Amino acid sequence: MTEIEFRNLEDVEWRVDDGGDGTFAGYACRYGKKDSYGTTFHPGVFRKGTDKQDYALLFMHSPMSPIGTFRAEERSDHLWIEGRYDDTAAGRDARVMARSGSARELSVGFVRTDLPDWKKLYELGDEERAELLENIRSARLVEVSQITARMAAVPGSKLKTVRSALGDLYAEVDAPTLDEQATAAQEQQAAEERKMNERARRAAVLRLTTIGGA
């Protein structure tokens, strides 16, 4: 379970300065509210690693399109970010789009760290598995992106392959879906049963050979 996931944050509040310093601040994630993916972030979810770290503000989740930097702070019911746009053409354009409303939404990129190995997850009952999947209690923040208005990812979708960039923040991943995991587990079990049957057959042949030889 190492997929990078994204959540659109169109209803969060954040502000971009009216002056020329290029700063921004606001809520990156609210806790205790079910989102369009059917998941709920819980207080302290990003508590590991957010202190004194600079994160990249990206445009449309592209690691090749950084537009600024920010720092994140865990608060009682939300994740707070404060940062500054890069003094580049891309950074200045993103600031203009944020203020005009054409690209005013935020989307957070993260990796969940609160799930067991997929095999253990598959072995859980449906209700217990659903409770785990729908409640995000621990995650590693990767980045926050400014995205085009009303261009959120389809609810429930995940990025299966992520381009390697921004140092060790990104890695190519291809985690199997639950259906793929179930199929793999069934195939492995069938293979083990075939091996056991083959061993039993060989043992029976050996016994018959021994008796015949005697």
C-alpha positions as a Markdown table, in Angstrom:
| # | Residue | x | y | z |
|---|---|---|---|---|
| 1 | Met | 0.0 | 0.0 | 0.0 |
| 2 | Thr | 2.5 | 2.6 | -1.2 |
| 3 | Glu | 0.4 | 4.4 | -3.8 |
| 4 | Ile | 0.5 | 8.2 | -3.9 |
| 5 | Glu | -3.1 | 9.3 | -3.5 |
| 6 | Phe | -4.7 | 12.7 | -4.1 |
| 7 | Arg | -7.6 | 14.5 | -2.5 |
| 8 | Asn | -9.1 | 17.6 | -4.1 |
| 9 | Leu | -9.6 | 20.4 | -1.6 |
| 10 | Glu | -12.0 | 22.7 | -3.4 |
| 11 | Asp | -13.8 | 23.7 | -0.2 |
| 12 | Val | -10.7 | 24.7 | 1.7 |
| 13 | Glu | -10.0 | 28.3 | 2.6 |
| 14 | Trp | -6.7 | 29.8 | 1.5 |
| 15 | Arg | -5.6 | 33.2 | 0.6 |
| 16 | Val | -3.0 | 34.7 | -1.7 |
| 17 | Asp | -1.5 | 38.1 | -0.8 |
| 18 | Asp | -2.7 | 41.2 | -2.5 |
| 19 | Gly | 0.7 | 42.8 | -2.5 |
| 20 | Gly | 3.9 | 41.8 | -4.2 |
| 21 | Asp | 5.5 | 39.4 | -1.8 |
| 22 | Gly | 3.9 | 36.3 | -3.4 |
| 23 | Thr | 2.9 | 34.6 | -0.2 |
| 24 | Phe | -0.1 | 32.3 | 0.5 |
| 25 | Ala | -1.6 | 30.6 | 3.5 |
| 26 | Gly | -4.6 | 28.6 | 4.5 |
| 27 | Tyr | -6.1 | 25.2 | 5.2 |
| 28 | Ala | -4.7 | 22.4 | 3.1 |
| 29 | Cys | -6.8 | 19.7 | 4.7 |
| 30 | Arg | -9.8 | 19.7 | 7.1 |
| 31 | Tyr | -10.2 | 16.8 | 9.5 |
| 32 | Gly | -13.3 | 14.9 | 10.5 |
| 33 | Lys | -15.2 | 15.5 | 7.2 |
| 34 | Lys | -15.9 | 12.8 | 4.6 |
| 35 | Asp | -14.6 | 13.7 | 1.2 |
| 36 | Ser | -15.8 | 12.8 | -2.3 |
| 37 | Tyr | -13.7 | 9.7 | -2.1 |
| 38 | Gly | -15.6 | 8.5 | 0.9 |
| 39 | Thr | -12.6 | 8.9 | 3.2 |
| 40 | Thr | -12.1 | 10.9 | 6.3 |
| 41 | Phe | -8.8 | 12.5 | 7.5 |
| 42 | His | -8.3 | 12.4 | 11.2 |
| 43 | Pro | -6.4 | 14.8 | 13.5 |
| 44 | Gly | -2.7 | 14.3 | 13.5 |
| 45 | Val | -2.7 | 12.3 | 10.3 |
| 46 | Phe | 0.4 | 14.2 | 9.0 |
| 47 | Arg | 2.1 | 14.6 | 12.3 |
| 48 | Lys | 5.2 | 12.8 | 11.2 |
| 49 | Gly | 7.7 | 14.9 | 9.2 |
| 50 | Thr | 5.8 | 18.1 | 8.8 |
| 51 | Asp | 7.9 | 20.2 | 11.2 |
| 52 | Lys | 10.5 | 22.4 | 9.7 |
| 53 | Gln | 10.3 | 20.8 | 6.2 |
| 54 | Asp | 9.9 | 22.7 | 3.0 |
| 55 | Tyr | 7.5 | 21.1 | 0.6 |
| 56 | Ala | 6.9 | 21.9 | -3.1 |
| 57 | Leu | 3.8 | 23.6 | -4.2 |
| 58 | Leu | 3.1 | 22.0 | -7.6 |
| 59 | Phe | 0.8 | 22.8 | -10.5 |
| 60 | Met | -1.6 | 20.0 | -11.4 |
| 61 | His | 0.5 | 17.4 | -9.5 |
| 62 | Ser | 3.3 | 17.7 | -12.0 |
| 63 | Pro | 6.8 | 17.2 | -10.4 |
| 64 | Met | 8.1 | 19.0 | -13.4 |
| 65 | Ser | 6.0 | 22.1 | -12.6 |
| 66 | Pro | 7.0 | 23.5 | -9.2 |
| 67 | Ile | 5.5 | 26.9 | -8.6 |
| 68 | Gly | 6.5 | 27.6 | -5.0 |
| 69 | Thr | 7.3 | 26.2 | -1.5 |
| 70 | Phe | 5.5 | 25.9 | 1.8 |
| 71 | Arg | 5.7 | 24.6 | 5.3 |
| 72 | Ala | 2.9 | 22.6 | 6.9 |
| 73 | Glu | 1.7 | 22.6 | 10.5 |
| 74 | Glu | -0.6 | 20.2 | 12.2 |
| 75 | Arg | -3.5 | 21.9 | 14.0 |
| 76 | Ser | -6.4 | 20.5 | 16.0 |
| 77 | Asp | -8.8 | 20.1 | 13.1 |
| 78 | His | -6.8 | 20.9 | 10.0 |
| 79 | Leu | -3.4 | 21.0 | 8.2 |
| 80 | Trp | -2.2 | 24.6 | 7.9 |
| 81 | Ile | 0.2 | 25.7 | 5.2 |
| 82 | Glu | 2.1 | 28.9 | 4.6 |
| 83 | Gly | 4.4 | 29.5 | 1.7 |
| 84 | Arg | 5.6 | 31.7 | -1.1 |
| 85 | Tyr | 5.3 | 31.5 | -4.9 |
| 86 | Asp | 8.6 | 31.2 | -6.9 |
| 87 | Asp | 9.7 | 34.4 | -8.6 |
| 88 | Thr | 9.4 | 32.6 | -11.9 |
| 89 | Ala | 7.0 | 32.9 | -14.9 |
| 90 | Ala | 5.3 | 29.8 | -13.7 |
| 91 | Gly | 5.1 | 31.0 | -10.1 |
| 92 | Arg | 3.7 | 34.4 | -11.1 |
| 93 | Asp | 1.2 | 32.9 | -13.5 |
| 94 | Ala | 0.0 | 30.5 | -10.8 |
| 95 | Arg | -0.5 | 33.4 | -8.4 |
| 96 | Val | -2.5 | 35.3 | -11.0 |
| 97 | Met | -4.7 | 32.2 | -11.6 |
| 98 | Ala | -5.3 | 31.6 | -7.9 |
| 99 | Arg | -6.5 | 35.2 | -7.5 |
| 100 | Ser | -8.6 | 35.2 | -10.6 |
| 101 | Gly | -10.3 | 31.9 | -9.7 |
| 102 | Ser | -9.3 | 29.9 | -12.8 |
| 103 | Ala | -7.0 | 27.7 | -10.7 |
| 104 | Arg | -8.1 | 28.3 | -7.2 |
| 105 | Glu | -8.4 | 24.8 | -5.8 |
| 106 | Leu | -5.9 | 22.7 | -3.9 |
| 107 | Ser | -5.1 | 19.0 | -4.0 |
| 108 | Val | -3.0 | 17.2 | -1.5 |
| 109 | Gly | -0.6 | 14.4 | -2.5 |
| 110 | Phe | 0.2 | 11.8 | 0.2 |
| 111 | Val | 1.2 | 8.2 | 0.9 |
| 112 | Arg | -0.8 | 6.3 | 3.5 |
| 113 | Thr | 1.2 | 4.8 | 6.4 |
| 114 | Asp | -1.7 | 3.4 | 8.4 |
| 115 | Leu | -2.5 | 0.3 | 6.4 |
| 116 | Pro | -1.2 | -3.3 | 6.9 |
| 117 | Asp | 0.4 | -5.4 | 4.2 |
| 118 | Trp | -2.1 | -6.1 | 1.4 |
| 119 | Lys | -2.3 | -9.8 | 2.2 |
| 120 | Lys | -3.4 | -9.0 | 5.8 |
| 121 | Leu | -5.8 | -6.4 | 4.5 |
| 122 | Tyr | -7.4 | -8.9 | 2.1 |
| 123 | Glu | -7.8 | -11.4 | 5.0 |
| 124 | Leu | -9.9 | -8.9 | 7.0 |
| 125 | Gly | -13.7 | -9.0 | 7.0 |
| 126 | Asp | -15.5 | -6.6 | 4.7 |
| 127 | Glu | -16.6 | -4.2 | 7.5 |
| 128 | Glu | -13.2 | -4.1 | 9.2 |
| 129 | Arg | -11.4 | -3.5 | 5.8 |
| 130 | Ala | -13.8 | -0.8 | 4.9 |
| 131 | Glu | -13.3 | 1.0 | 8.2 |
| 132 | Leu | -9.6 | 0.9 | 7.7 |
| 133 | Leu | -9.7 | 2.1 | 4.1 |
| 134 | Glu | -12.2 | 4.9 | 4.8 |
| 135 | Asn | -10.4 | 6.5 | 7.7 |
| 136 | Ile | -7.0 | 8.0 | 7.1 |
| 137 | Arg | -5.2 | 8.2 | 10.5 |
| 138 | Ser | -1.5 | 8.3 | 9.4 |
| 139 | Ala | 0.0 | 9.5 | 6.1 |
| 140 | Arg | 3.2 | 11.0 | 4.7 |
| 141 | Leu | 2.6 | 14.4 | 3.1 |
| 142 | Val | 4.3 | 14.5 | -0.4 |
| 143 | Glu | 3.1 | 17.8 | -1.9 |
| 144 | Val | 0.2 | 20.2 | -2.3 |
| 145 | Ser | -0.9 | 21.2 | -5.8 |
| 146 | Gln | -2.8 | 24.1 | -7.1 |
| 147 | Ile | -5.2 | 22.8 | -9.7 |
| 148 | Thr | -7.6 | 24.2 | -12.3 |
| 149 | Ala | -11.0 | 24.9 | -11.0 |
| 150 | Arg | -13.5 | 22.0 | -11.3 |
| 151 | Met | -10.8 | 19.7 | -12.6 |
| 152 | Ala | -10.5 | 17.4 | -9.7 |
| 153 | Ala | -9.7 | 13.8 | -10.2 |
| 154 | Val | -12.5 | 11.3 | -10.5 |
| 155 | Pro | -13.6 | 10.3 | -7.0 |
| 156 | Gly | -11.9 | 7.1 | -6.0 |
| 157 | Ser | -9.1 | 7.2 | -8.6 |
| 158 | Lys | -5.5 | 6.9 | -7.7 |
| 159 | Leu | -2.3 | 7.5 | -9.6 |
| 160 | Lys | -0.7 | 4.1 | -10.2 |
| 161 | Thr | 2.6 | 5.3 | -11.7 |
| 162 | Val | 4.3 | 8.5 | -10.5 |
| 163 | Arg | 7.2 | 10.1 | -12.2 |
| 164 | Ser | 10.4 | 10.1 | -10.2 |
| 165 | Ala | 11.2 | 13.6 | -9.2 |
| 166 | Leu | 11.7 | 16.0 | -6.3 |
| 167 | Gly | 14.4 | 13.7 | -4.8 |
| 168 | Asp | 13.0 | 10.8 | -2.8 |
| 169 | Leu | 9.5 | 12.3 | -2.5 |
| 170 | Tyr | 8.4 | 10.4 | -5.5 |
| 171 | Ala | 9.0 | 6.8 | -6.5 |
| 172 | Glu | 7.4 | 4.6 | -9.2 |
| 173 | Val | 4.8 | 2.4 | -7.7 |
| 174 | Asp | 2.4 | -0.1 | -9.1 |
| 175 | Ala | 0.5 | -1.5 | -6.1 |
| 176 | Pro | -2.1 | -4.2 | -7.0 |
| 177 | Thr | -5.8 | -3.5 | -6.6 |
| 178 | Leu | -7.8 | -5.6 | -4.1 |
| 179 | Asp | -9.1 | -7.7 | -7.0 |
| 180 | Glu | -5.6 | -8.3 | -8.3 |
| 181 | Gln | -4.4 | -9.1 | -4.8 |
| 182 | Ala | -7.3 | -11.7 | -4.4 |
| 183 | Thr | -6.5 | -13.3 | -7.8 |
| 184 | Ala | -2.8 | -13.5 | -6.9 |
| 185 | Ala | -3.5 | -15.0 | -3.5 |
| 186 | Gln | -5.8 | -17.6 | -5.1 |
| 187 | Glu | -3.2 | -18.4 | -7.8 |
| 188 | Gln | -0.5 | -18.8 | -5.1 |
| 189 | Gln | -2.8 | -21.1 | -3.1 |
| 190 | Ala | -3.6 | -23.2 | -6.1 |
| 191 | Ala | 0.1 | -23.5 | -7.0 |
| 192 | Glu | 0.9 | -24.7 | -3.5 |
| 193 | Glu | -1.9 | -27.2 | -3.6 |
| 194 | Arg | -0.6 | -28.5 | -7.0 |
| 195 | Lys | 2.9 | -28.9 | -5.4 |
| 196 | Met | 1.4 | -30.8 | -2.4 |
| 197 | Asn | -0.6 | -33.1 | -4.8 |
| 198 | Glu | 2.5 | -33.8 | -6.9 |
| 199 | Arg | 4.6 | -34.6 | -3.8 |
| 200 | Ala | 1.8 | -37.0 | -2.6 |
| 201 | Arg | 1.7 | -38.7 | -6.0 |
| 202 | Arg | 5.5 | -39.1 | -6.1 |
| 203 | Ala | 5.4 | -40.6 | -2.6 |
| 204 | Ala | 2.7 | -43.0 | -3.6 |
| 205 | Val | 4.6 | -44.1 | -6.7 |
| 206 | Leu | 7.7 | -44.5 | -4.5 |
| 207 | Arg | 5.9 | -46.8 | -2.1 |
| 208 | Leu | 4.5 | -48.9 | -4.9 |
| 209 | Thr | 7.9 | -49.2 | -6.4 |
| 210 | Thr | 9.4 | -50.2 | -3.1 |
| 211 | Ile | 6.7 | -52.8 | -2.4 |
| 212 | Gly | 7.0 | -54.2 | -6.0 |
| 213 | Gly | 10.7 | -54.4 | -5.6 |
| 214 | Ala | 10.4 | -56.2 | -2.4 |
